[in-house]
Amino acid sequence: MTSARLRQALAYAARGWPVFPCQAGQKTPATPHGYRDATTDPGQVTAWFTRNRLWNVAIATGAPGPDVLDVDEHGPAGNGYAAFARLSKAGLADGAAAYVRTPGGGLHAYFRGSDQRNGHLPDCHLDFRSRGGYILAPPSRVDGKPYHLIRTVQADGGLDWATVTALLEPRRQIARPQPRPAPDRDLSHLALWVAGQAEGNRNAGLFWAANRALDADPAADLGPLAAAARQAGLGEREITRTLDSARKGGRIRPPAPGYQAEAGNPS
């Protein structure tokens, strides 16, 4: 008998959205190269989800997959619903075709896929998943709680992340960073760099360093970066949230805060 996860994974693939499996109950990819292994090939999808019927279903975001706005719920630390309401009032969220409740009480809004890069507005509790990212989709579960489809609508609009950022954080101030560390698999240089970041740049610096480490090694232990962020004065909750956001966002390498994107890097 075909499992619910296999049926839904095949449905996503038939829609043209590349999918791949994540570990049961987790957001960690179950394939060697994560979102880069995503496919719409029904034979490969069937082989994956027949091998393990409990694997979570992940969708690679960005065209040809969807762009997804992740509205986070962080309990007493805040949530992104107020920011999402501002976007809706401004007409920026009208193009969403589907809404999914996440296990933590947050929301995923699905838009037409694009070639934009991933985005992160920690003060607004919003993340944007596009090129180089991925999200878990129904009927996946984390900590025993499901991703639940709330509703679908007749829409096929996009979400312009630059416009979202301009509306929600028009005067976003970022401290001047120190020079970037050299790229390698040794986290010591990245950790040293993170530890030296000043207030106002610590969160963005940790996010960049985590993505850089995961780009070099998708299974990298980010513990040294977390320790360095604590040394820099970043709070435990923000460290956890930032590293989790980096893992959810795939292996994209956003530029370090305050730097222009280099030739060949995402922009």
C-alpha positions as CSV (number, residue, x, y, z in Angstrom):
1,M,0.0,0.0,0.0
2,T,1.3,3.5,-0.9
3,S,2.2,5.6,2.1
4,A,0.7,9.1,2.6
5,R,4.1,10.6,2.3
6,L,4.8,8.9,-1.0
7,R,1.5,9.9,-2.4
8,Q,2.0,13.5,-1.5
9,A,5.6,13.6,-2.6
10,L,4.5,12.3,-6.0
11,A,1.7,14.9,-6.1
12,Y,4.2,17.7,-5.5
13,A,6.5,16.3,-8.1
14,A,3.7,16.1,-10.7
15,R,3.0,19.8,-10.0
16,G,6.6,20.4,-11.1
17,W,8.0,21.0,-7.6
18,P,11.3,19.1,-7.0
19,V,11.2,17.1,-3.8
20,F,13.6,15.0,-1.6
21,P,13.4,13.2,1.7
22,C,14.4,14.4,5.2
23,Q,15.0,12.3,8.2
24,A,11.9,11.0,10.1
25,G,10.7,13.7,12.5
26,Q,13.5,16.1,11.5
27,K,14.4,18.8,9.0
28,T,17.8,17.2,8.2
29,P,18.1,15.9,4.6
30,A,18.2,12.2,4.2
31,T,20.1,12.4,0.9
32,P,23.9,13.2,0.6
33,H,23.4,16.7,-1.1
34,G,20.2,17.9,0.5
35,Y,18.1,20.1,-1.7
36,R,20.5,19.6,-4.6
37,D,19.2,16.0,-4.9
38,A,15.6,17.2,-5.3
39,T,13.8,15.9,-8.3
40,T,10.4,15.5,-10.0
41,D,11.3,12.0,-11.3
42,P,8.5,9.7,-10.0
43,G,10.8,6.7,-10.1
44,Q,13.3,8.3,-7.8
45,V,10.7,9.8,-5.6
46,T,9.0,6.3,-5.3
47,A,12.3,4.7,-4.5
48,W,13.1,7.2,-1.7
49,F,9.8,7.0,0.1
50,T,9.4,3.3,-0.3
51,R,12.7,2.8,1.3
52,N,11.5,4.7,4.4
53,R,7.8,5.4,4.8
54,L,8.4,7.8,7.7
55,W,10.8,10.1,6.0
56,N,9.6,13.7,5.9
57,V,8.8,15.3,2.5
58,A,10.8,18.4,1.6
59,I,10.3,20.7,-1.4
60,A,13.2,22.6,-2.9
61,T,12.2,26.3,-3.0
62,G,12.7,28.8,-5.8
63,A,11.7,28.2,-9.4
64,P,10.6,25.6,-10.5
65,G,9.5,25.1,-6.9
66,P,7.5,27.6,-4.9
67,D,8.8,30.6,-3.0
68,V,7.7,30.3,0.7
69,L,7.3,33.0,3.3
70,D,8.0,31.4,6.7
71,V,6.1,33.2,9.5
72,D,7.7,32.0,12.7
73,E,6.1,31.5,16.1
74,H,8.6,31.8,19.0
75,G,6.3,31.9,22.0
76,P,7.2,34.7,24.5
77,A,10.0,35.8,22.2
78,G,7.5,36.9,19.6
79,N,6.1,35.8,16.3
80,G,5.8,37.0,12.7
81,Y,2.0,37.4,12.5
82,A,2.0,41.2,13.0
83,A,4.6,41.6,10.2
84,F,2.6,39.3,8.0
85,A,-0.6,41.3,8.7
86,R,1.3,44.5,7.5
87,L,2.3,42.7,4.3
88,S,-1.3,41.6,3.7
89,K,-2.6,45.1,4.4
90,A,-0.1,46.5,1.8
91,G,-1.2,43.9,-0.7
92,L,2.1,42.1,-0.8
93,A,0.9,38.8,0.4
94,D,-2.2,38.6,-1.9
95,G,-0.5,36.2,-4.4
96,A,-0.1,33.2,-2.0
97,A,-1.7,30.1,-3.4
98,A,-1.6,28.0,-0.2
99,Y,-1.2,28.3,3.5
100,V,0.3,25.6,5.7
101,R,0.4,25.6,9.5
102,T,3.8,24.5,10.8
103,P,4.4,22.2,13.9
104,G,5.5,25.2,16.0
105,G,2.3,27.2,15.3
106,G,3.9,29.3,12.5
107,L,2.7,29.6,8.9
108,H,4.1,28.9,5.5
109,A,2.6,31.0,2.6
110,Y,3.4,29.5,-0.8
111,F,4.0,31.9,-3.7
112,R,5.1,31.5,-7.4
113,G,8.7,30.4,-7.5
114,S,11.4,32.8,-8.5
115,D,15.2,33.2,-8.7
116,Q,15.5,35.4,-5.6
117,R,17.8,34.4,-2.9
118,N,16.8,33.4,0.6
119,G,16.0,36.2,3.2
120,H,15.9,36.6,6.9
121,L,14.3,39.3,9.0
122,P,14.9,38.2,12.6
123,D,13.3,41.2,14.2
124,C,10.1,40.5,12.3
125,H,10.3,36.8,12.8
126,L,10.1,36.1,9.0
127,D,12.2,34.0,6.7
128,F,12.0,33.8,3.0
129,R,12.7,30.5,1.2
130,S,13.7,30.7,-2.5
131,R,16.7,29.8,-4.6
132,G,18.9,27.4,-2.7
133,G,16.4,26.7,0.1
134,Y,13.8,24.1,1.1
135,I,10.9,23.6,3.4
136,L,9.1,20.6,4.9
137,A,5.6,20.1,3.5
138,P,2.5,18.2,4.6
139,P,2.2,15.4,5.7
140,S,5.7,15.8,7.3
141,R,6.0,15.9,11.1
142,V,8.5,17.4,13.6
143,D,8.4,16.5,17.3
144,G,5.2,14.5,16.6
145,K,3.3,17.5,15.2
146,P,2.3,17.8,11.6
147,Y,2.6,20.3,8.8
148,H,-1.1,21.0,8.1
149,L,-2.6,22.5,5.0
150,I,-5.0,25.2,6.0
151,R,-6.3,26.2,2.6
152,T,-5.6,26.8,-1.0
153,V,-6.8,29.7,-3.1
154,Q,-6.9,30.6,-6.8
155,A,-3.8,32.7,-7.0
156,D,-0.4,32.5,-8.6
157,G,1.4,35.6,-7.5
158,G,4.9,36.2,-6.4
159,L,6.5,37.8,-3.4
160,D,9.2,40.5,-3.9
161,W,11.5,40.1,-0.9
162,A,13.2,43.4,-1.6
163,T,9.9,45.2,-1.3
164,V,9.0,43.2,1.8
165,T,12.3,44.3,3.4
166,A,11.8,47.9,2.4
167,L,8.4,48.0,4.0
168,L,9.2,46.2,7.3
169,E,12.8,47.4,7.9
170,P,13.2,50.6,5.8
171,R,16.2,51.9,7.9
172,R,17.8,48.6,8.8
173,Q,21.2,49.4,10.3
174,I,24.0,47.0,10.1
175,A,27.3,47.5,11.9
176,R,30.5,47.5,9.9
177,P,32.0,44.0,10.0
178,Q,35.5,42.7,10.1
179,P,37.0,41.1,7.0
180,R,35.6,37.8,6.0
181,P,37.5,34.6,7.1
182,A,39.0,32.4,4.4
183,P,36.7,29.7,3.1
184,D,37.6,26.2,4.3
185,R,36.2,23.3,6.2
186,D,37.9,24.2,9.4
187,L,35.4,26.1,11.5
188,S,38.1,27.7,13.7
189,H,38.5,30.7,11.4
190,L,34.7,31.2,11.1
191,A,34.3,30.8,14.8
192,L,37.0,33.4,15.5
193,W,35.4,35.8,13.1
194,V,31.9,35.3,14.7
195,A,33.4,35.9,18.2
196,G,34.7,39.2,17.1
197,Q,31.4,40.6,15.7
198,A,30.1,43.8,17.4
199,E,26.5,44.3,18.6
200,G,24.2,44.9,15.7
201,N,26.1,42.5,13.5
202,R,26.3,39.4,15.6
203,N,23.1,37.7,14.4
204,A,23.7,38.4,10.7
205,G,27.3,37.4,11.1
206,L,26.4,34.1,12.7
207,F,23.8,33.4,10.0
208,W,26.4,34.0,7.2
209,A,29.1,31.9,8.9
210,A,26.7,29.0,9.5
211,N,25.6,29.0,5.8
212,R,29.3,29.2,4.8
213,A,30.1,26.2,7.0
214,L,27.1,24.2,5.7
215,D,28.1,25.0,2.2
216,A,31.5,23.4,2.8
217,D,30.0,20.4,4.7
218,P,26.2,19.9,4.8
219,A,26.7,17.8,8.0
220,A,29.0,20.3,9.7
221,D,28.8,20.5,13.5
222,L,27.9,24.2,14.2
223,G,28.7,23.9,17.9
224,P,31.9,26.0,17.5
225,L,30.0,28.8,15.9
226,A,27.3,28.7,18.6
227,A,30.1,29.0,21.3
228,A,31.7,31.9,19.4
229,A,28.3,33.6,19.2
230,R,27.9,33.3,23.0
231,Q,31.3,34.8,23.4
232,A,30.2,37.7,21.2
233,G,27.3,38.2,23.5
234,L,24.4,36.8,21.5
235,G,21.6,35.2,23.5
236,E,21.0,31.4,23.5
237,R,17.5,31.7,22.0
238,E,18.7,33.8,19.1
239,I,21.7,31.5,18.5
240,T,19.4,28.5,18.3
241,R,16.9,30.3,16.1
242,T,19.6,31.6,13.7
243,L,21.4,28.2,13.3
244,D,18.0,26.5,12.8
245,S,17.2,29.1,10.1
246,A,20.5,28.5,8.4
247,R,19.9,24.7,8.3
248,K,16.3,25.2,7.0
249,G,17.5,27.6,4.3
250,G,19.7,25.1,2.5
251,R,23.3,25.7,1.5
252,I,23.1,29.2,0.2
253,R,25.9,31.6,1.0
254,P,24.5,35.1,1.6
255,P,27.2,37.8,1.7
256,A,28.5,38.8,5.1
257,P,26.7,41.8,6.5
258,G,27.8,45.1,4.9
259,Y,29.5,43.5,1.9
260,Q,28.4,43.7,-1.7
261,A,27.9,40.3,-3.4
262,E,31.0,39.1,-5.2
263,A,30.9,38.0,-8.8
264,G,29.4,34.5,-9.1
265,N,27.8,34.7,-5.6
266,P,24.0,34.9,-5.1
267,S,22.7,38.4,-5.1
